[in-house]
Amino acid sequence: MTEGFKNFVTIANTVLWDYVLIFALMGIGIYMTVKLRFPQFTRLIPALRKMISEIMNKEKAEEGKMTPVQALATAVASQVGTGNIVGIATALAAGGPGAAFWMIVSAFFGMTTIFSEAVLAQKYRETKDGELVGGPAYYIKNGLKSKWLA
C-alpha cells in the first residue's frame, strides 16, 4: 500500500512538474502578454515616470504606513527573494548559457502573470477596520465568486 502510494505521488509529480505546469505557466504568460498588449513594454515608461516622480518628491509616510515606493520595494523583495538569487546561480552553473536564455524568456512572460495578479489584487481588495486587505484569496472569493476555493 505504501509503495503504491509512493509510486503514484512520484508519477503525479513528474507529470505535473515536468509537463503540465511548465506549459501551463508559459501558455498563460504568452496568452496574457498578447491579450494585455505587451504590458512589459507599454506600461514600463509610465511606471518608471511615476516611481521617479515619487522618489524625487520624497513623500513622507504617515505613522505606521508605507509610501508607494516603499510598498513597491517590499513587493519586489517578496517576489525575488534571496533564494531566487542562489537558484539562478545554480541553474547557470548546471545549465550554462541555455539556462540563461530560458530564464529570460520565462521571466518576460512571467512579468505579465505577476502584473495580472497585482491588478486583480487591487480590483478585488476590501477595506476591513479602515485597512485595505487583498491578495489571491480575495480575488478568488470576489472575482470568481468562489468562497470555497479561496
TASUL-V571583 format. One line per field, one symbol per residue. phi: phi as a letter, one per 40 degrees, with the letter a starting at -180 (. if undefined). psi: psi as a letter, one per 20 degrees, with the letter a starting at -180 (. if undefined). burial: # if it has 9 or more other C-alpha atoms within 8 Angstrom, else .. A space follows every 10 residues. Layout:
BEGIN
phi->???
psi->???
burial->???
END
This chain:
BEGIN
phi->.ccccccccc ccccccccbc cccccccccc dcccccgfcd bcbccccccc cccccccfcc ccdgbbcdcc cccccccccc gccccccccc ccccbgcccc dccccccdcc dcccdccccc cccbcbbbfg bcbahdcccc ccccfbcccc
psi->gggggggggg gggggghhfg hghggggggg ghgghjlmih ghigghgggg gghhghilpp qrpjrqrhgh gghggghhgg qhhhghgggg gghhibhhhg ghhgghhghh ghgggggggg hghjrrppkj qpqaaghghg ghgilnhhh.
burial->.......... ..######## ##..##.### .##....### ...#...... #..##..... .....##.#. #........# ....#..... ##..##..## .....#.### ###..##..# #..##..... ...###.### ###..#...#
END
